[in-house]
């Protein structure tokens, strides 16, 4: 029993408390599963583990010490054993609910750690009050794996507050949407056609790659990936890599990107390298019934017409040529304006045969 003066004992005997009242007390004993408080009443107050926390794995003796001051809510003035049943958790929840109501009314951005990952969303706790964030409100894009949020601190707003129905709903999505809208606005104010910017590869498809420019995605179409031919973008680009790209066009909220930098345009020096009469080499890139297209360098193809493949009759290019085969031929036509070059192997054979006939 506590060493109290007669006046103190008299005061405690006259003091009255009621269910639902909030009382303050001093911890006089702590066990693993209960806390005993001196609340200035004729009987001590008891807080069980279930009325202190939702975590059944903790030991109260690790959380609370003798002589700690605590506030609690009265559940029963007489719990049947002559003691006062108290709840720290319910008082904390009420305070938390009040905090959440203020945040709801003021559209305040809250920050809390994800305590549970559920099938339908995430659970966080703010001042002992639980907030549920549905999967549809976790992100502005579909999230297949919510498990990555476990233990993470996230920001959200309260979009629905109804503690009586136990519906306190958090919304992270609207914050992300608002942030992206702001970033998008800043990005479009900053960029112009012709700028070179750095982005991160977000997705790669058969027809191109989507680049995150920090506020909006731009499309790097397969035809703009190189001055040469790109067969499979997925073999060249990897998600997460940084890439410097040229802004080719801006149309509304769509951004077209390119890696065809003008100073690397192979046609800038093509007139000299592929002048009529020059003998050049390249590899067969593709074939049609009327001829074969020979890649002289990345971005420069030339046509070797079926009639120019050999001095002998050739029915189809594929009868005598293979994709990837190296071919040496003479340039017989160069059209810089239309970017067309014509080759002839036949002209080389004719030239080689002429001296032999003279002998």
Residue pairs with C-beta under 8 A, 6 or more apart in sequence:
2 28
2 38
4 12
11 40
12 40
12 41
12 42
13 42
15 40
15 41
15 42
17 23
17 39
17 41
17 74
17 77
17 84
18 74
18 77
19 74
19 75
19 76
19 77
20 73
20 74
21 73
21 74
22 71
22 72
22 73
22 74
22 91
23 39
23 40
23 41
23 45
23 71
23 72
23 73
23 74
23 84
23 86
24 39
24 69
24 70
24 71
25 37
25 38
25 39
25 40
25 45
25 69
25 70
25 72
26 37
26 38
26 67
26 68
26 69
26 70
27 35
27 36
27 37
27 64
27 65
27 66
27 67
27 68
27 69
27 70
28 36
28 37
28 38
28 44
28 66
29 35
29 36
29 66
30 36
30 60
30 61
30 64
30 65
30 66
31 60
31 61
32 49
32 59
32 60
32 61
33 48
33 49
33 60
34 46
34 47
34 48
34 49
34 60
35 46
35 47
35 52
35 60
35 64
35 70
35 88
36 44
36 45
36 46
37 44
37 45
37 46
37 47
37 70
37 72
37 86
38 44
38 45
39 45
39 72
39 84
39 86
41 84
43 78
43 82
43 83
43 84
44 83
44 84
45 72
45 74
45 83
45 84
45 85
45 86
46 79
46 83
46 84
46 85
46 86
47 70
47 72
47 86
47 87
47 88
49 56
49 58
49 60
50 56
50 89
51 75
51 85
51 86
51 87
51 88
51 89
51 90
52 60
52 63
52 64
52 87
52 88
52 89
53 63
53 89
54 89
64 70
70 88
71 88
71 91
72 86
72 87
72 88
72 91
73 86
73 87
73 88
73 90
73 91
73 94
74 84
74 85
74 86
75 85
75 86
75 87
75 90
76 84
76 85
77 84
78 84
79 85
89 128
92 127
92 128
92 129
93 128
93 129
95 127
95 128
96 125
96 126
96 127
96 128
96 129
97 129
97 163
97 168
99 126
99 127
99 129
100 110
100 126
100 127
100 129
100 131
100 158
100 161
100 168
101 161
101 163
102 108
103 110
103 157
103 158
104 158
104 160
104 161
107 157
108 157
108 158
109 155
109 156
109 157
109 175
110 126
110 131
110 155
110 156
110 157
110 158
110 170
111 153
111 154
111 155
112 124
112 125
112 126
112 131
112 153
112 154
112 156
113 124
113 125
113 151
113 152
113 153
113 154
114 122
114 123
114 124
114 149
114 150
114 151
114 152
114 153
114 154
115 123
115 124
115 125
116 122
116 123
117 123
117 146
117 147
117 149
117 150
118 132
120 134
120 135
121 132
121 133
121 134
121 135
121 136
121 137
121 138
121 146
122 132
122 133
122 135
122 138
122 146
122 149
122 154
122 170
123 130
123 131
123 132
123 133
124 130
124 131
124 133
124 154
124 156
124 170
125 131
129 163
129 168
130 168
131 156
131 158
131 168
131 169
131 170
132 167
132 168
132 169
132 170
133 154
133 156
133 169
133 170
133 171
133 172
134 169
135 143
135 146
136 173
137 159
137 169
137 170
137 171
137 172
137 173
137 174
138 146
138 149
138 172
138 173
139 172
139 173
139 176
140 173
140 176
140 177
140 180
154 172
155 172
155 175
156 170
156 171
156 172
156 175
157 170
157 171
157 174
157 175
158 168
158 169
158 170
158 171
159 169
159 170
159 171
159 174
160 167
160 168
160 169
161 167
161 168
161 169
162 168
180 215
183 214
183 215
183 216
184 215
184 216
184 253
185 215
186 215
187 213
187 214
187 215
187 216
188 215
188 216
188 250
188 253
191 197
191 213
191 247
191 250
191 255
192 247
192 250
193 247
193 248
193 249
193 250
194 246
194 247
195 246
195 247
196 244
196 245
196 246
196 247
196 261
197 213
197 244
197 245
197 247
198 242
198 243
198 244
198 245
199 211
199 212
199 213
199 214
199 218
199 242
199 243
199 245
199 257
200 211
200 212
200 240
200 241
200 242
200 243
201 209
201 210
201 211
201 212
201 237
201 238
201 239
201 240
201 241
201 242
201 243
202 209
202 210
202 211
202 212
202 217
202 239
203 209
203 210
203 239
204 210
204 233
204 234
204 237
204 238
204 239
205 233
206 222
206 232
206 233
206 234
207 221
207 222
207 233
208 219
208 220
208 221
208 222
208 224
208 225
208 233
209 219
209 220
209 225
209 233
209 237
210 217
210 218
210 219
210 220
211 217
211 218
211 219
211 220
211 243
211 245
211 257
213 255
216 253
216 255
217 255
218 245
218 247
218 255
218 256
218 257
219 254
219 255
219 256
219 257
220 243
220 245
220 257
220 258
220 259
221 256
221 257
222 230
222 233
224 248
224 256
224 257
224 258
224 259
224 260
225 233
225 236
225 237
225 259
226 259
226 260
226 298
226 299
227 260
227 264
227 265
227 266
227 298
227 299
228 295
228 297
228 298
228 299
229 285
229 295
229 298
230 236
237 243
243 259
245 257
245 258
245 259
246 257
246 258
246 259
246 260
246 261
247 255
247 256
247 257
247 258
248 256
248 257
248 258
249 255
249 256
250 256
265 299
266 297
266 298
266 299
266 300
267 299
267 300
267 336
267 339
270 300
270 334
270 336
270 341
271 334
271 336
273 280
273 296
274 280
274 296
274 300
274 302
274 331
274 334
274 341
275 331
275 334
276 331
276 332
276 333
276 334
277 330
277 331
278 330
278 331
279 328
279 329
279 330
279 331
279 348
280 296
280 302
280 328
280 329
280 330
280 331
280 343
281 296
281 326
281 327
281 328
281 329
282 294
282 295
282 296
282 297
282 302
282 326
282 327
283 294
283 295
283 324
283 325
283 326
283 327
284 292
284 293
284 294
284 295
284 321
284 322
284 323
284 324
284 325
284 327
285 293
285 294
285 295
285 301
285 323
286 292
286 293
286 323
287 293
287 317
287 318
287 321
287 323
288 317
289 306
289 316
289 317
290 305
290 306
291 303
291 304
291 305
291 306
291 308
291 309
291 317
292 303
292 304
292 306
292 309
292 317
292 321
292 327
293 301
293 302
293 303
293 304
294 301
294 302
294 303
294 304
294 327
294 329
294 343
295 301
296 302
296 341
300 341
301 341
302 329
302 331
302 341
302 342
302 343
303 340
303 341
303 342
303 343
304 317
304 327
304 329
304 342
304 343
304 344
304 345
305 342
305 344
306 314
306 316
306 317
307 314
307 346
308 329
308 332
308 342
308 343
308 344
308 345
308 346
308 347
309 317
309 320
309 321
309 345
309 346
310 320
310 345
310 346
310 349
311 346
311 349
311 350
311 353
314 320
321 327
327 343
327 345
328 345
328 348
329 343
329 344
329 345
329 347
329 348
330 343
330 344
330 345
330 347
330 348
330 351
331 341
331 342
331 343
332 342
332 343
332 344
332 347
333 340
333 341
333 342
334 340
334 341
334 342
335 341
